[in-house]
Structures are given as C-alpha cells and as structure tokens.
Amino acid sequence: MSDVVSSLASAVIFLFAEGGQQPLGTAFIVGCPNPERENLSVPFIVTAKHVVAEQHRVVGRFSPREGSRPLEVTYDLDELRRVGDFWVHPDRGVDIAIFRTLHYREANQLAIDLSSLATKEILGSYPIHVGDNVIFPSLLVNFMGTARNYPVVRKGSIALMPDEKVPMRYQSGKEVVVTQQEVILLNATATPGASGSPVFLAPESEFKVGGLALSTRERFPFLLGVIHGFYAALPREIIENNGAAARGFFSENSGIAIVFPASRIREIMESDGFKSRIKQLGAQTPRAAPIPSPTSRPR
C-alpha cells in the first residue's frame, strides 16, 4: 500500500503565481492516448479553475528525478488560451481547468491514465459507496519542501453522492459563481492549497462483483475527481428555546470537502475542440523534453 500511496503523491504538481513565490494550489497530470503513436500519451495539467482564474502566468513546481532542487516550469496561460491549449467546461459552474504541458525528463512526474478516471459508467459498475475511504495528496502552504515537493496525503471518506445537484456559491478570480452542480462530498477538511488536488479511492478498498472479490491493490486506484474546496455551512439563525437572540451557526469550514467528479474531466476531453487538438499534437509530441527556461512555454 505504501508504494501505491507514494505513486499517488508523485502525481501532483504545486502551482504558484508568476515569480514562484505565492502558492496557488495543487494540480496533476492526466495522460491522453496519443492517436498517432501507440503506447504513448499526451500529457495535460488538470486543476481547479479558480486556482488559475485571471492568472496570466503560473509556475508549476515538480520534484526532480535526481538532485536536491525542485524543477520549475513557467506556463504562459494567456498564450495557451490564445492558441487553444487551455480548456474549461462549457458549464461555467464546473470548477475544472485543463492546460497543455510537456513531459519533462528531469521531473519525477506521473501521468494518470485516462482509464483510471471514475466516470459515471465506472461508478455505476463498481460498488463505490458512501463511507468508502479516499485519499488526496495536496500542497500544504506552511511546508512545501525545499529539495522536492512534499505533498501531504489527506485521508477521508465519501460523505455523500447525491442524485440531485448541490447549490454552490464561490469566488473565481473577480467573478462570483452561483451555480448548482453534481458533486461528491467528502468527510475531510480541505485546507488552503488543496484546491485542484486529485482524489483517489483509497488503495485498501475492496469490493465484490458477482461474488468475485476485487481490490484496488490490483490496479491503479480510481481517480474520483478534483478538490474544489470546503463546503461552507452558510450562516443560519438558531433560535434558542429560552428566548435568547438568534445567533450565527457554522459560518466557516464545515469539515466537508467538495469534489467535482472525474466525469467532468472526461467531458472536457471528449469535446470536439479538445479531440481535434489531441490529433494535431499527437504527431509532434516528443517522448520527453528538457526543462525550459523561465520564459519558455510549451509549443
């Protein structure tokens, strides 16, 4: 189990504002099958949309394969948006953003295979239930590491998988998003820096299908979705029986984290624009690239 958890932790990237000093959140890489080259994938960075909202450039920090210094890549998001290498969901309330990256040979980076995404079909086929354990590696603002990335691996459980949409109100850049979304709620605390983290079904989870016992130890754990943040228990008035004045209740973090399901990632990646771009990139994506200079960007 420890080897699997270590692999999951290596899947994350830390995102910083331009200059590399201000932490923004967590991201991870999903590899899409290369339509032009068998057994190769095209890598893309996935994070929460509000993490990169209105950012012109961000710095992605990777752990090194060798050495004692993290590797930093500057992504020109304005340019990626201009050339069509930055994607969001057509539903503006979905808090997921995807942008292009290269595979850097000096970086210790793991691309999550597209087949590991827990789509609606997978959720319907496997008995994944409320109470099942999950883990999510994420950036901890107060300690990120100096020689390499040190993501904290948080553990929780699925608290609710409602059939109806959940009302949400959150800030994304200067925009206040008011929406209702299909989300998964976790019994876990999402701290600053966790936004954009991948959420996995915990490696020790076991289930039975047709009397056959299956375990996620036999495969890479399913990616359930992307951490949005905590679910705010909006202030409501509590009237005491003794006639005391109304008071606010649970105005801060409720201890429930919001996850946008992996099916939303798949919906973006199955759009005509994304698939067209994958086809264009397939023939030109190299196996690995050197870490670019701070002013470089994927081409």
N, C-alpha and C positions, 0 to 999 in steps of 0.2 A: 504493500500500500504506500509506503514512504516514497518509493521510486515513482509511482504514478503521481503522487502529490507534487513531488519535485518537478516532474514534467509539466504539470499544470501551471506551476508557479513560473516556469520559464516561458510560458505562453504570453505573459503580459509585458507591456511597454509602459514606461512612465511618460506622460505628456507634460510639457512646460510651455509657458508663454515665450514669445520671442526673446532671446537672450539667455534662456535656460535657467533662470533663477526662480521664477514664480511657478510652483506646481499647479497644474490644472486638473489632472485626473489620470485615469488608467485607460489603457487601450489594449487590444490584442490583434493577432493576425489570423485571418481565415484564408486558406488556400483554395482557389477555384481551379478545377481541372482545366489544363491547357488544351484547347481543342486542336492545336496544331502539333503538339509534341506529347506523345504518350508517356505516362508516368511522371510528368512534370506538372506543377501547378503555378498559377499566377497569384502572388500574394496581395492582400488588401488589408488595410488597418481598419478596425471597427472600434467605435467608441460611442459614448452618449453625445447626442447632437449639442446639448447645452454646454458641454465641455469645451468645444471649439467654436461656439457661436461668436460671430463678429471678430474672431481672431484672424489676422492677416497671415501670420506665420506661426507655426508651433515647432517645438523641438521634441523629437522622440528620443528617449534615452534607453539604450539597450545594454544588457550585460555582455561583457566580452567573452569570447571563447577562451582567450588566453590573456594574461596580463592582469593589471590591477587598476584599470581605469575604465569607467563606463564609456560607451560609444554614443555619440550624439549625432543625430541627423536633423537638419532643418527642412521642414516641409512648407513650401510656399503655397498656402491654401488658396490665396487669391488666384494664382496661376493654375492650380489644379481645378478650381471651379471654372475658370475661363476655358480650359481645354477639354472639359468634360470628364475629369478624373476624380470628381468629388460627387457623392450621391447621398441623397436623403430620401425618406419615404414620401410618396405623394400625399399621404395623410400628415399634415404639418404637426399633429399632436404626437406622432411617434418620435421618441427621443433617441434616434439612432442616426449616426453618420458613418459613411464609409469613404475612404480615400486611398489612392494608389500608393504603393511603396515598392521598393525593390528588395530582393533577398541579398543581404549583406553578409559576405563570407566571414567577416571578423566578428559578427554578432552571434551570441547564443540565443537564437530565436526559434520558436516552434510555431509552425503554421497549423492551425486547427483545420482538419479536413472537413470539407463541406458535408460529408456523410455523417459527421458527428453532431450536426445541428438537430436538436429535438423539435422537429416540425410537428404540425398538427397530426399528421399521419402517424408519426412515431409515438406521440403522446396518446393516440388512440389505440395503438397496437401493444404498447408495453404498459403494464400496470404501475404507472407512476402516480403516487397518491399524496394527499395532504399528510404531513408527518414525515415524509421521506427526507433524509439528510442531504444537504447541499454544501458545497464549499465555493469560496470565491477569493482568489488572490488579488490583492489591490495595493495601491500606493498608500503608505502611511505618512502623512505630511511631516510629522515630527522626526521620523527616521526613515530615510530612503536608501542609505548606504553610500559609501564613497568609492569603494573599489568595484562595486557592481550593484545592480538593483536588488533590493531586499523587499519583495512584496510580502505583506502579512497575509496569511491564509486564514480567512474567517470561515467559521462553520455555523450553519444554521439549519433550518428545516423549512419545508414548504408549509406555509400557514394557510393559504387559500388559493384555489384555482377557480375563480368564479366563472360561471357561464355567461354572466352579463358584464357590461362594460363598467369600469370604475371611474368616477368623476375625479379629475385632476386639475390642479392649477399650479403652474410652476414658471420660473423665470428662465428664459433662454436668451442670453445677451440682454438687449434692451426690451425684448418682447415678453409680454406676459401671456403664456399659453393656457387657455382654458379649454379643456377637452374631456372626452370620455374614451377610455382605452381598454382593450383586452390586455390585462397584465397578470403576472403571478406575484403574490405577496409572500414574503419570507418572514419567518420568525428569526430576525437577525438585525443587527444595528449597522446601518451604512454610515460610516464616518466620512468627513471631508477627505477627498482623494479617491474614494471608492467608486465614484461615478464613472461609468464606462467599463467596469470590471466584468469579465466573463463569469457566469455562474454555471457550475457543473454539478451533475448528480454525483453525490459522494462516492468514492471508489468502493466502499464496503457494501453498497446497496446490492441486495439480491432480490430476485423476483422469480415467479414461476409462470411459464407459458405452456399450457396444455400438459401440465404435470411435470414438465422438464424444468429443473432449477437452473436459472441463468444468473450470471453475476457480471457486474461491470468490471470486475478484475480481468475478465477475458477480453476486454476491448477498451478503447479509449472512452472515458466517461462522456455521456451526452452533454452537450452544451445546452443548458436550459434557456439562457438568454443573457441580457445585458443589464447591469445595475443602473437604475436611474437615480436613486437616492432614497431617502426615508419617506415614509408616508406620514404626512403631518396630520396629527389628530386636531382638526380645526377647533378653535375655541367654541365652546357651547356653554350655555348657562345651566348651572346646577342650583336648584332651589332646595335649601335645607328644610327639613321638616320643622325645625324650631323657628322658622320665620326669618332666618338670617338673610342678608342681602345676597343676590346672585353673585357667583364668582366664576372666573375662568377655569377651565379644566383641560389638562393635556394640550397646552398651546405649543409644545415643542415636539421633539422626536418621539414618536410613539413606540419605537422598538420594532417597527415593521418596515421592511425594505421593499421597494418596488422594483420589479424586473420586467423589462419588455421582452417578450418571448422570442426565441430564436427564429420562429416562423417569419417574423418581421424582417430579419436579416435576409432570409431566403427570398421574400417578396421583392426586396430591392434588387437582389442579384438575379432575379428572373425577369426583370423589366427588359423591354426591348433595347433601351439605350445601354444598359449595363452589358447585356449579352453581345451587342454589336461591338462594344469597346473591348470585351474579352477576346473576341475574334481578331480584332486588329492587333492587340498586344501579344497574342499567342505566338506569332511567328518571330517576334523580336525580343521576347523576354529572355535574358540570359540566365544561366544557372545561378550565378552569384555575381555580385558587384562589389567593388571596394567601397568603403565608407566615403561619401563625398565630402568636399569642403563645406564649411558652414553656409556658403551662399549657393550651393548646388541644390538641385531638385530632381526628382525622377523625370525622365524624358520619354 
